[in-house]
């Protein structure tokens, strides 16, 4: 969020963090730079949910998710990241419900780093169509109830998006009728 705000200083950014510890640690810093922060998760439903809190072997949290990691994830990352179901509940919103509540009618960019829950968030767009979606797809089929990569691509295609770029584990999707600015670049 901070890098995007630095690159586009006049934009309005809404940033979501499901971990209370991360939210408490970073929200004040982000807000001092003009970013609106929320201790909430985003998915395809509104309400409250338990989540899977993770700890990296170096002691920091990494890759927490609303979804439970499965054996595929554990085979790839289990040696460095451990997960446990949180005792805490986190508030969950859809993009559509959040935008309606905040009277947001136009979204230029949706940036997703949600550890397997991309499909659920896309389902929660409702009538909202961000012009661009930049999403991390780290571990294919690594979380229970996660849509596989082809299902996510099909869902985005059905909603009117073309894949415009691949950057390691990240993908850029652009709304088919949106003419992205020629200067738009993540490098």
N, C-alpha and C positions, 0 to 999 in steps of 0.2 A: 504494500500500500504506500509506503513512504517513497519507494523508488518511482512509482507511478506518479505520485504527487509532485515529486521533484521534476519529472519529465514534463508533466502537464499541470503546472501550478494553479491554473484557473478552474480545474475540474473539481467536482464534488465527489468525494469518495466515502463510501459506507463500508466499513470493515467488520467482519464477524469473527469471533474467536470463542470456541466452545469451552476451552480450559480456563477456569477461573484464575489459576495461577498465572498463566500467560496474559490473560486479560489485565489483571492487576499490575503485572510487571511492565507491559508495553503500551497500554491504552493511553496513559497520560502523555507519554512521549509522542505517540501518533496524533493525539488530539492537539498537542501544542504545534503541530505542523498542519493543522486544518483538516484532519481526517476524523470523521464521525465513527465512533467505535461502539460495538454491541457485544455483550457477553451472551451470545446466542449461537445456535447452529442453524444451518439451512438444509432443507430436505424437501420432500414431496408431501409433507403434512405439517400442521401447526399443532402445538401442544408441548409436552415435555417428554424427555427421553433419558434413559441411562446411556452411557457411551463407554468406549473402550480407551482408557487412558494408557499411554505408553511411556516407557522409560528406556532411553538409550543406555548402552553400557557405560558411556561417559557421564551418566547421571542427569542428563537433560531430557526433557520430554520431546518426543518426535513421533510423528505419524499416528497421533490419536485420531479416532474416528467414531462416528455413530455406528459403524458396522464392525462386527466381530471379525478379526483376522482368522483365516483358515489355514489349512496345512500348506497350501501353495505359498502363502505369505511367510509362514514359519520356516519353510524350506529355504526361501530367499533371504529373509532378514531376521529369523529367529535367533541367530547367534549374536546379533547386536541390539535388537529391540524386543522388549518384553511388554505384553499387554495385560491389563486386568480390567474387569468391569468396574466402573466407578460406582461408588455408593451415592454420589450426587446425581441430581437431575439437571439437565440443561434445557432451557427454553428453545424450542424449534419453530422456525417460520419457513414459509415458502417465499420465493422471490416475489411471486404475485401478491401475496398477502402483505408482505413488507412494503412493496411499492405502493399498494393501495393505501396503507396506513400513513405513509409519508408523502402521499400525493406526488409520487414520481411516475411520470408517464413515458419518459425517454431514457433508455440506458445505452450508453455507448460501448462499455466494456464490462463483461463479467469475467472475473479472474477466479479460477477454481483450483484450490489445492486442498482436497477434501478426502484423500485416502480411500478411494473406491466408491464414494457416494456421488460421483458426477451424474450418473443416470438419474438418481432420485432428485437431485437439484434441477436437472433439465426438465424432468416431469413436473416439477413445481413452478416452472416458469408461467404456466397458464397462458394468459394473453400477452405477457411481456416478451418482447423480442429484442434482446440486446443486439446491437449492430455487430459486435464481435464477442466471441467467447474464447478465452485463453485458458486451457485446462491441462493439469498434470495428470498423466495416466501412468502411475509408477509400477504397479504390480498387477498384471492381467490376471483376473480371476482370483485375487488374493484376499477377498473379503466375502463373508457370507452375505447373500442377498444382493451382491453387486452385479450389475449388468456386465456382460462381457464386452470387449471393445467393439465388436461388430454391432451389437445391440445399441451401444451408445452412438456409433456413427449413423446407424439407421434412424435412430430417434432424432438426431440433429438434422439429418437430411430431410426427414418428414416435416420438421419444423421450419425448413427453408434455409439451412446452412450448408455451405461448402467448406471443406477442409482447405485452408490456404497456406498452411506451413507446419512443418514438423521440426521440433527443436529438442533433440534427445528424447526425454520422457514427456515433453510438453507439445501441445497441438494448438494451432490457431484456427478458429472457424469464423467465417464471415457470412453474414446474412446475404442471401443470393441477390437481393435487389439493392444492396448497399455498395456504393462506390467508395471503397476505403481510400483515404488520402494517400497519395504517392509517397509522402514523407513518412508514413507510418512504418516504423521499424523498431524491433526489440534489441538490435545489436548495440 
